[in-house]
Amino acid sequence: MEKLVKKAPLVALLLPVLLLLGGCPCGFDCDSDNDDDSPALLTLGFSDAALEDLAQVVIEVDSITFRRSGSEDVVVDTFTIDELNLVAEDTFKIDLLSYRGRRQLLVIENLELDTGAYSEVLIHFLDNDLNYSFVEESDNSLKLLNSPVSGLSLPGINLVSGDQAFTVEFSLAQALQYQAASGTYLLATDGVRVEDNATAASLSGRVDSSLFDSASPCDAKTDPKKGNRIYLYPGIGLEQGSIGDVYTFDSTNVIPDTAVPPLAVAALAENTLTGGWDYAFGFLPAGDYTLAFSCNTADDHPVNYDGFVIPLPADQLYEINLSNSEQAVCDFTIGASCD
């Protein structure tokens, strides 16, 4: 049985990663319900790590469901979003590419929920029609954007009494998968994670253009601005040759035993004020990370292991530790260091 929540005050967040949480399916101690009887007030946003070579990635969301074992589902299917000038609407439409780094669109705001562990967050959006959800490619052509049959099923969250804010972070380099047979896109759950805003860190910086238009072998590219990405891996001390491109275990190519997939991938964005190039990762769990730049990954397939050389140039590999709520900066230049 579903518990319907109508006219909940909502706002929306969007951005491009899998939620890496141990333990029970909800990523928390599922036996530790809070004893405080006062409800949780949930704010939920969407954020994204943008892809290059796409003009828009639009989804029209018609429901967000919070599932809890032994309790009724809480279904939010009416949306009031100030930023979109929506009041009590049945759906909302959002271009994920408009929200990168720490930018987000609040889709739910101050929703009163029982405290405790929720096993799943399920996002359903309208598809199979260009009037609802679509991808606009760089040549202005439109392609259908579809979801898994059951919707986007994400790991759950743990709510305690009082205000809590979470962000659904989309890493489109992993989640957005082109289906060549049908000429459509699939927005999968690969690369999508849910982060607690109270502890989430962020990472951003500048990328010297000489890395992709002057330094060898990147200087041999036909279009220096294409195929430049920052790959983020959990952990440090990664062995040479173990740094993998984007893939899933459905890859039709052989995946080396030592390969490590990225947690998130960010494309570069030209800064209109400085004329330089920036990247940004928003809403990351605290911990040790390895950052790598590559200038030649335009064809990195989101499912298949491609064996791209990362980093490229070879010295563009950095290790960094992120603490709770830290807003860290790491610039990529020849001879640079995050320290």
N, C-alpha and C positions, 0 to 999 in steps of 0.2 A: 504494500500500500504506500502511496506517495503522499507526503505532506506538502501541500502547495503553499508557497509564500507569494502573495500578490502585492504589487505596488511597493516592493521593497526599494528604499532609496539606494540607487546604484551609480557608480561612476566607473570608467574603463581604463585598464592598463594594457600595453602590448609591447613585445620584443622577442634574434636568435638565439635545450640541453637536457639529458636525463637526470632526474632527481636521484642523487646518490645517497641514499639513506639506508642504514642497516636495520636489522631487527625485523619486526613485524611488517606486513604489507603497507601499513600506513606510515612507516618510517619512524615510529616512536614507540614508547612503551605502551602497548595497547591495554594493559591492565591497570594503568595509573590514571583513572578518572579523577578529576579535581573534585575535592569535597565541598568547595565553595558553591553555594546554590545560585549565586548571581550569574547571569548569562554572559556569554562572550559576545562582543560586538565586532563583527568581521568586516574588514575592508579588503577587497580583492581587486588587483589590477593585472593588466596584460602588458608585457614588454617584449622586445624583439632584438635579435642581432641580425641586421639587415644583410641581404645579398646584393652583390653588384649585378648589373645587367638586367634588372627588373624594375619596372616603373611603379607597380602596385601589387600588393598581395592582400586581397580583400576577403573577409569572411563576414557573413551575416549570422550572428549568434541568436538562437531562439530559446535556449535554456541552459542553465548551469545547475547541476545536481550535486548535493553533498550526501554521501552515503555513510551510514554508521551501522555496524553490526548490532542486530537486535532492536533497532529503532527504525522508524519510518524515514524514508528519503525526504530531504528538504530540497524542493525544486523551486528555483528562482526563474520565472518566465515572464516577468514584467519589469521593464527597465526604465529608470529615471537617471539620465546621465547629463549633468549640467554642461559639460564641455561639448557635447553633441546636440544640445538644445532638445533633449528628449524627455518627455514626461509620460510615465506609465505606458510605454510602448511595448508591443509584443516581441520586438526584435531590436537589435542594434547592429549597425554595420561599421566595421573598422578596417582601415588600411594598416596592416602590421608594420609596414616600412616607415610609417610616420612616428614610430616610438622605438628609439634605439638608446643603448646605454641605460642611464637611470631615468629616462623619460618613460612615462607610463600613462595609460588611460584607465582611470578607475571605473570598473564595471559594477562593483558592488560596494556600498558604503554604509557602515554601521548597521549591518544585518544582524539581528538578535538570534543567536543560536545557543543550544545547550552546550555546556562544556564537555570535553572529552575527546577521544580519538575518532576521527572520521577516516574510513578506510579508502575512500576514493572521491576524487573530484571529476565529474563527468561534464564535458563541454560539448554541446550539440549545436552545430550550425547548419544552415540551409545550403544545399548543394544541388548539383545536376541542372543548374540554370544560371546562365551568365548574368541574370538580373539579381542574383543573390551573392554567390561567392565566385571569385575569379582571380586569375593572375594576368596582369598586363605586362607583356614583355617589352624589351627596349625598342622594338620596332612598332609599338602601339597595338600589336595584335593581342586579342583576348583569348584566354584558354580557361576552360572549366577548372574549378578548384573543388575537389571532393574530400570528404572525411571518411575515416573507417566506418563500417556499417553501424557500429554501436556508439559512435561519437569518439571524442578524444578522451580516453580514460587515463587520468593522471593519478600519481600517488596521493594519499590523503594528507590531512593536516591534523595537528593536535591543538585544541582550543582550551584556553584557561579563561577565567572570568576577566572582564575588562576589555579594553580596546586591543585588537590585534589586526595587523595588516600583512597580507601575503601578496606575492606577485607571481603570476604565471609567466615564465620566461620562455619565449620561443627562439630556438636557434634554427633558422630556416635552412642553413647549409645542411643540416641533418634531417629536419622535419619535412621540408618541401621536396617531394620526389616526383620527377616527371615520368609519366607513363607513356612511353613511346608508342605502344600499340594502339592506344586510344587518343593520343594527342592531348591528354589532360594532365592535371597535377593532382597529387594526393598530399594532403597535410596529415602526416603521421605523428605518432607520439615520440618518435626518436628525436632526441635533442631537446625535448620540452621538459622543463622542471618547475617545481613550485618552491619558492623561497620565502622565508620569514624575514620581513623587512627590518625587524628589530635587530637582527644580527648579520644580515647580508652585507657583503663588501662589494666594492666596485673597482674596476681596473680600466684605465684609459691611457692614452698617450698619443704622441705624434710619430709619424713614419717619414723619414727623410726620403724624398723622391729619388735621390741618387741610388737608392737600393734597387729600384726597378727601372731606371732609365740610364744608369751609368755603370753600375757595378756588374762585373762578369759573373755568371752568364746571362743575367737579366737584361743587359743592354742589347741583346740580340733579338728581343721580342719585337714583333711587328707593331703591336700597340702596347706601349709601356704601361698604360693605365688598366689593362685587363689582367685578371687572374691573380691579383694581389690580396692575400689573406693573412690574418693572424690566427694561429691555432693555439688553443689553451688546453694543457694536459694536467690532470691531477698528479701530484707528487713531484719530487726532484730526483736528481741522480739517474735519469733515464739513460739507458745504454744507447750508444751510437747505432743507428739503424733500426731502433725499436719504435721510433716516432712515426705513427701511421697517419694516413689521410682519413677522411670520413668514410665509414663503412658500417654495415650491420652484419650479423652472422648469417644473413640470407645472401651474402655476396656470392656471385657465380664465379668469381676469381678466388684463387687460393689465398688464404690469409696466413701470413707467417706466424709461427707460434709466439714470437717475441713482440709482435705488433701491439702497440698501445693506441687506442682510438682517442680522439680529442673529446674533452668534455663540452667545449663550445668553440665556435668559429666566428670570427668577425671580419667583415669586409672593410675596406678603407673608404672614408668619406672625405670629399674635398671640403676644406674649411673656406667658406666664401669670404670670411674676414681677413684671414692671413694668406690664403692661397696655398696653404700646406695641406697635408693629409693626416687625418686622425682616425683612430679606432676606439671602440668602447665596448666593455663588457659590464653589464649591470647585474646586480642581485646574484652574487656568488657566495657559496658557503665559505667560511674561513678555512685556511689550510695552506699547504705548500703547493705551488704550481710551477709548471714549466711553460714558457711562452716561446713560440717559434713563428718566424715570418717566412713566407714563401711567395715568390713572384710568379709562379708558373702552375697555378692550381685552378684555372678557369674551368677545367673539365673534370673536377673532382666529383665523382658520382656519389650520391648520398647513400647508396646501398652497397655498391661493389668496391672492393679494395683495389685501388689503382696503382699503388706503388710509387706515388709521387715522392720526389726528393724534398724532404722537409728537415731542417731549414734550407732556404736558398735565397741569398748567398749563405754559405756554410757556417758563417760565424754568428748568424742572427738567431741565437738561442739564449734565453735568459731564464734564470730561476728567481722566484719571488715568494715571499710568505705574506699572506693576507690575514689580518686579524679581524675580529668581529667589527662590523660597521666601518671598516677602513675604506677610504677613497684613495686608492693607490694610483701612482702614475709611473709608467715605464715607457720611455721613448726609444724608438728603433732608429739608430743611425750607425754608420760605420764606426766601429770602435767604441760604441756606447755600452753602458751598463746600467741595470736597474738600481744598483747600490747607491 
